[in-house]
Amino acid sequence: MIIGWVVSRLPIKVIFFVGKTVGEIVYRASYRRRHITEVNLSLCFPDLTQTEHKALVKESFKQVGIGLVELLLPWLNPKRDLSHRFDVYGEENLVSALKKNKGVIIVGAHFAALDVAIPVLCSFGPIDCMYRANRNPVWEWLQVTGRENFFGRVIEREEMKQTIRCLKEGRAIWYGADQDYGAKHSIFAPFYNIDAATIIATSRLSRVNDSPVIFLRQYRNVQEERWEIHFSRILENFPSGDNYLDAVQINRLIEDGINQAPAQYLWMHRRFKTRPIGQKSVY
Protein backbone atom coordinates (compact mmCIF):
# COMPACT_ATOMS: atom_id res chain seq x y z
CA MET A 1 0.00 0.00 0.00
CA ILE A 2 2.80 2.40 0.90
CA ILE A 3 4.61 1.60 -2.35
CA GLY A 4 1.41 2.22 -4.30
CA TRP A 5 0.93 5.56 -2.54
CA VAL A 6 4.45 6.59 -3.54
CA VAL A 7 4.09 5.38 -7.13
CA SER A 8 0.85 7.35 -7.58
CA ARG A 9 2.85 10.53 -6.98
CA LEU A 10 5.59 9.84 -9.52
CA PRO A 11 5.85 11.58 -12.93
CA ILE A 12 3.71 10.01 -15.66
CA LYS A 13 6.79 8.97 -17.63
CA VAL A 14 8.06 7.00 -14.64
CA ILE A 15 4.65 5.44 -14.03
CA PHE A 16 4.54 4.25 -17.64
CA PHE A 17 8.07 2.82 -17.32
CA VAL A 18 7.19 0.98 -14.10
CA GLY A 19 4.01 -0.31 -15.73
CA LYS A 20 5.87 -1.68 -18.76
CA THR A 21 8.29 -3.42 -16.42
CA VAL A 22 5.42 -4.96 -14.48
CA GLY A 23 3.89 -6.17 -17.74
CA GLU A 24 7.15 -7.74 -18.88
CA ILE A 25 7.51 -9.55 -15.55
CA VAL A 26 3.97 -10.93 -15.75
CA TYR A 27 4.59 -11.99 -19.36
CA ARG A 28 7.60 -14.04 -18.31
CA ALA A 29 6.20 -15.35 -15.03
CA SER A 30 2.61 -16.29 -15.87
CA TYR A 31 2.42 -19.10 -18.40
CA ARG A 32 -1.35 -19.36 -17.91
CA ARG A 33 -2.08 -15.71 -18.73
CA ARG A 34 0.37 -15.78 -21.61
CA HIS A 35 -1.30 -18.88 -23.02
CA ILE A 36 -4.77 -17.34 -22.76
CA THR A 37 -3.55 -14.19 -24.50
CA GLU A 38 -1.88 -16.18 -27.26
CA VAL A 39 -5.04 -18.22 -27.89
CA ASN A 40 -7.32 -15.16 -27.89
CA LEU A 41 -5.15 -13.24 -30.33
CA SER A 42 -4.77 -16.28 -32.59
CA LEU A 43 -8.55 -16.63 -32.75
CA CYS A 44 -9.34 -12.95 -33.22
CA PHE A 45 -6.45 -12.04 -35.54
CA PRO A 46 -5.77 -15.23 -37.51
CA ASP A 47 -4.01 -13.38 -40.35
CA LEU A 48 -1.10 -12.16 -38.22
CA THR A 49 2.29 -13.63 -38.96
CA GLN A 50 4.05 -15.48 -36.18
CA THR A 51 6.32 -12.49 -35.61
CA GLU A 52 3.39 -10.04 -35.53
CA HIS A 53 1.45 -12.31 -33.19
CA LYS A 54 4.34 -12.63 -30.73
CA ALA A 55 4.94 -8.87 -30.77
CA LEU A 56 1.26 -8.15 -30.12
CA VAL A 57 1.17 -10.59 -27.20
CA LYS A 58 4.18 -8.91 -25.59
CA GLU A 59 2.86 -5.41 -26.17
CA SER A 60 -0.51 -6.30 -24.72
CA PHE A 61 1.18 -7.36 -21.48
CA LYS A 62 3.07 -4.08 -21.35
CA GLN A 63 -0.13 -2.09 -21.85
CA VAL A 64 -1.97 -4.05 -19.16
CA GLY A 65 1.02 -3.55 -16.87
CA ILE A 66 0.79 0.21 -17.38
CA GLY A 67 -2.93 0.00 -16.65
CA LEU A 68 -2.30 -1.81 -13.38
CA VAL A 69 0.12 0.87 -12.25
CA GLU A 70 -1.75 3.93 -13.52
CA LEU A 71 -4.96 2.91 -11.72
CA LEU A 72 -3.10 3.84 -8.55
CA LEU A 73 -3.49 7.48 -9.63
CA PRO A 74 -7.25 7.77 -9.02
CA TRP A 75 -7.31 5.09 -6.33
CA LEU A 76 -4.51 6.33 -4.08
CA ASN A 77 -3.96 9.92 -5.24
CA PRO A 78 -7.47 11.14 -6.13
CA LYS A 79 -6.60 14.83 -5.81
CA ARG A 80 -4.01 14.65 -8.60
CA ASP A 81 -5.53 16.45 -11.57
CA LEU A 82 -4.79 14.78 -14.91
CA SER A 83 -7.62 16.36 -16.88
CA HIS A 84 -5.17 18.44 -18.93
CA ARG A 85 -3.71 15.18 -20.25
CA PHE A 86 -7.04 13.94 -21.63
CA ASP A 87 -8.60 14.48 -25.03
CA VAL A 88 -12.35 13.87 -24.87
CA TYR A 89 -14.55 13.18 -27.88
CA GLY A 90 -18.33 13.02 -27.94
CA GLU A 91 -18.96 14.22 -24.41
CA GLU A 92 -22.03 16.03 -25.73
CA ASN A 93 -23.56 12.61 -26.37
CA LEU A 94 -23.38 11.72 -22.69
CA VAL A 95 -24.67 15.12 -21.62
CA SER A 96 -27.58 14.83 -24.06
CA ALA A 97 -28.40 11.33 -22.82
CA LEU A 98 -28.41 12.46 -19.18
CA LYS A 99 -30.82 15.29 -20.00
CA LYS A 100 -33.47 12.71 -20.91
CA ASN A 101 -33.66 11.92 -17.17
CA LYS A 102 -34.14 8.24 -17.92
CA GLY A 103 -30.76 7.15 -16.64
CA VAL A 104 -27.95 6.26 -19.02
CA ILE A 105 -26.22 2.94 -19.58
CA ILE A 106 -22.56 3.50 -20.45
CA VAL A 107 -21.35 0.29 -22.02
CA GLY A 108 -17.62 -0.14 -21.67
CA ALA A 109 -15.02 -2.82 -22.17
CA HIS A 110 -11.78 -3.79 -20.49
CA PHE A 111 -9.42 -1.56 -22.37
CA ALA A 112 -5.99 -1.24 -20.78
CA ALA A 113 -6.54 2.41 -19.83
CA LEU A 114 -9.56 1.86 -17.63
CA ASP A 115 -9.64 3.36 -14.14
CA VAL A 116 -7.34 6.28 -14.93
CA ALA A 117 -10.20 7.77 -16.96
CA ILE A 118 -12.68 7.68 -14.06
CA PRO A 119 -12.15 11.27 -12.83
CA VAL A 120 -12.74 12.74 -16.29
CA LEU A 121 -15.69 10.44 -16.93
CA CYS A 122 -17.37 11.43 -13.67
CA SER A 123 -16.91 15.14 -14.37
CA PHE A 124 -19.77 15.04 -16.89
CA GLY A 125 -22.57 14.16 -14.50
CA PRO A 126 -23.87 11.76 -11.84
CA ILE A 127 -22.30 8.42 -12.70
CA ASP A 128 -22.13 5.07 -10.88
CA CYS A 129 -20.42 1.85 -11.88
CA MET A 130 -20.97 -1.88 -11.75
CA TYR A 131 -18.08 -4.19 -11.00
CA ARG A 132 -17.24 -7.81 -10.29
CA ALA A 133 -16.24 -8.56 -6.69
CA ASN A 134 -12.71 -9.90 -6.16
CA ARG A 135 -11.92 -12.80 -3.86
CA ASN A 136 -8.81 -11.07 -2.54
CA PRO A 137 -10.05 -8.87 0.33
CA VAL A 138 -7.23 -6.33 -0.04
CA TRP A 139 -7.81 -5.86 -3.77
CA GLU A 140 -11.56 -5.76 -3.19
CA TRP A 141 -11.17 -2.98 -0.65
CA LEU A 142 -8.81 -1.07 -2.93
CA GLN A 143 -10.99 -1.20 -6.03
CA VAL A 144 -14.18 -0.27 -4.19
CA THR A 145 -12.76 2.56 -2.08
CA GLY A 146 -10.64 3.80 -4.99
CA ARG A 147 -13.62 4.02 -7.31
CA GLU A 148 -15.80 5.56 -4.62
CA ASN A 149 -13.47 8.57 -4.80
CA PHE A 150 -15.38 9.56 -7.94
CA PHE A 151 -18.37 7.30 -8.67
CA GLY A 152 -21.48 7.98 -6.64
CA ARG A 153 -22.04 4.26 -6.11
CA VAL A 154 -19.90 1.22 -6.79
CA ILE A 155 -22.31 -1.66 -7.25
CA GLU A 156 -21.50 -5.37 -7.37
CA ARG A 157 -22.92 -6.84 -10.57
CA GLU A 158 -25.39 -9.12 -8.74
CA GLU A 159 -27.08 -6.18 -7.01
CA MET A 160 -29.53 -5.40 -9.78
CA LYS A 161 -32.01 -3.56 -7.56
CA GLN A 162 -29.42 -0.87 -6.86
CA THR A 163 -28.60 -0.64 -10.53
CA ILE A 164 -32.23 -0.15 -11.48
CA ARG A 165 -32.62 2.45 -8.72
CA CYS A 166 -29.73 4.44 -10.20
CA LEU A 167 -31.34 4.48 -13.63
CA LYS A 168 -34.72 5.54 -12.25
CA GLU A 169 -32.97 8.38 -10.43
CA GLY A 170 -31.69 9.61 -13.81
CA ARG A 171 -28.07 8.64 -13.14
CA ALA A 172 -25.65 7.04 -15.57
CA ILE A 173 -24.06 3.70 -14.83
CA TRP A 174 -20.93 2.19 -16.38
CA TYR A 175 -20.32 -1.50 -16.78
CA GLY A 176 -18.13 -3.74 -18.88
CA ALA A 177 -20.08 -5.88 -21.34
CA ASP A 178 -17.14 -7.85 -22.68
CA GLN A 179 -16.54 -10.63 -20.16
CA ASP A 180 -17.77 -14.21 -20.13
CA TYR A 181 -20.18 -14.67 -17.21
CA GLY A 182 -21.41 -18.07 -18.36
CA ALA A 183 -24.39 -19.24 -20.36
CA LYS A 184 -27.10 -18.49 -17.77
CA HIS A 185 -27.25 -14.74 -18.36
CA SER A 186 -25.81 -14.71 -21.88
CA ILE A 187 -26.52 -15.46 -25.48
CA PHE A 188 -24.00 -16.64 -28.06
CA ALA A 189 -23.14 -13.89 -30.52
CA PRO A 190 -20.15 -13.43 -32.83
CA PHE A 191 -17.10 -11.66 -31.45
CA TYR A 192 -14.42 -11.55 -34.14
CA ASN A 193 -16.52 -14.19 -35.94
CA ILE A 194 -16.33 -16.57 -32.97
CA ASP A 195 -19.35 -17.53 -30.91
CA ALA A 196 -18.92 -15.80 -27.56
CA ALA A 197 -21.17 -15.83 -24.50
CA THR A 198 -22.43 -12.24 -24.48
CA ILE A 199 -24.42 -10.89 -21.55
CA ILE A 200 -27.90 -9.61 -22.34
CA ALA A 201 -28.11 -7.31 -19.31
CA THR A 202 -27.64 -4.24 -21.52
CA SER A 203 -30.94 -4.83 -23.30
CA ARG A 204 -32.77 -5.75 -20.11
CA LEU A 205 -31.55 -2.72 -18.18
CA SER A 206 -32.35 -0.37 -21.04
CA ARG A 207 -35.94 -1.62 -21.15
CA VAL A 208 -36.51 -1.07 -17.42
CA ASN A 209 -36.60 2.73 -17.65
CA ASP A 210 -36.27 3.30 -21.39
CA SER A 211 -32.67 4.34 -20.70
CA PRO A 212 -30.47 5.46 -23.60
CA VAL A 213 -27.29 3.45 -24.20
CA ILE A 214 -23.92 4.79 -25.30
CA PHE A 215 -20.55 3.11 -25.75
CA LEU A 216 -17.33 4.32 -24.14
CA ARG A 217 -13.79 3.52 -25.25
CA GLN A 218 -10.47 4.88 -24.03
CA TYR A 219 -6.81 4.72 -25.02
CA ARG A 220 -3.42 5.94 -23.89
CA ASN A 221 -0.61 7.53 -25.87
CA VAL A 222 2.58 6.45 -24.13
CA GLN A 223 4.84 8.67 -26.24
CA GLU A 224 2.88 11.84 -25.55
CA GLU A 225 1.89 10.84 -22.00
CA ARG A 226 -1.78 11.46 -22.73
CA TRP A 227 -5.09 9.63 -22.78
CA GLU A 228 -8.24 9.93 -24.82
CA ILE A 229 -11.82 8.85 -24.23
CA HIS A 230 -14.60 8.54 -26.80
CA PHE A 231 -18.35 8.59 -26.16
CA SER A 232 -20.45 7.15 -28.96
CA ARG A 233 -23.76 8.56 -30.06
CA ILE A 234 -26.85 7.12 -28.38
CA LEU A 235 -27.38 3.69 -29.89
CA GLU A 236 -30.23 3.65 -32.36
CA ASN A 237 -32.98 1.01 -32.21
CA PHE A 238 -31.60 -0.33 -28.96
CA PRO A 239 -32.95 -2.44 -27.47
CA SER A 240 -34.40 -3.84 -30.65
CA GLY A 241 -36.56 -6.51 -29.04
CA ASP A 242 -34.17 -9.21 -30.24
CA ASN A 243 -31.47 -10.10 -27.70
CA TYR A 244 -29.29 -11.68 -30.36
CA LEU A 245 -29.27 -8.59 -32.58
CA ASP A 246 -28.54 -6.41 -29.55
CA ALA A 247 -25.62 -8.65 -28.53
CA VAL A 248 -24.25 -8.50 -32.07
CA GLN A 249 -24.39 -4.69 -32.01
CA ILE A 250 -22.58 -4.47 -28.66
CA ASN A 251 -19.88 -6.91 -29.74
CA ARG A 252 -19.29 -4.98 -32.95
CA LEU A 253 -18.84 -1.76 -30.98
CA ILE A 254 -16.31 -3.48 -28.74
CA GLU A 255 -14.49 -4.91 -31.76
CA ASP A 256 -14.31 -1.47 -33.38
CA GLY A 257 -12.91 -0.06 -30.16
CA ILE A 258 -10.29 -2.78 -29.90
CA ASN A 259 -9.26 -2.40 -33.52
CA GLN A 260 -8.16 1.19 -32.87
CA ALA A 261 -5.38 -0.14 -30.61
CA PRO A 262 -5.39 -3.96 -30.43
CA ALA A 263 -2.64 -4.15 -27.80
CA GLN A 264 -4.65 -1.98 -25.40
CA TYR A 265 -7.19 -4.63 -24.51
CA LEU A 266 -7.31 -7.21 -21.73
CA TRP A 267 -6.62 -10.25 -23.87
CA MET A 268 -5.51 -12.26 -20.85
CA HIS A 269 -9.08 -12.96 -19.71
CA ARG A 270 -10.87 -16.04 -21.04
CA ARG A 271 -13.31 -14.34 -23.37
CA PHE A 272 -14.26 -17.65 -24.98
CA LYS A 273 -14.45 -19.71 -21.79
CA THR A 274 -18.08 -20.77 -22.27
CA ARG A 275 -18.59 -22.77 -25.43
CA PRO A 276 -21.77 -23.79 -27.24
CA ILE A 277 -22.90 -27.33 -26.53
CA GLY A 278 -20.62 -29.80 -28.26
CA GLN A 279 -17.65 -27.46 -28.65
CA LYS A 280 -14.41 -28.13 -26.76
CA SER A 281 -12.55 -25.53 -24.71
CA VAL A 282 -10.24 -23.37 -26.79
CA TYR A 283 -7.86 -22.99 -23.85
Secondary structure, 3 states (H helix, E strand, C coil): CHHHHHHCCCCHHHHHHHHHHHHHHHHHHCHHHHHHHHHHHHHHCCCCCHHHHHHHHHHHHHHHHHHHHHCHHHHHCCCCCCHHHEEEECHHHHHHHHCCCCCEEEEECCECCCHHHHHHHHHHCCEEEEECCCCCHHHHHHHHHHHCCCCCCEEECCCHHHHHHHHHCCCEEEEECCCCCCCCCEEEEEECCEEEEEECHHHHHHHHHCCCEEEEEEEEECCCCEEEEEECCCCCCCCCCCHHHHHHHHHHHHHHHHHCCCCCECCCCCCCCCCCCCCCCCC
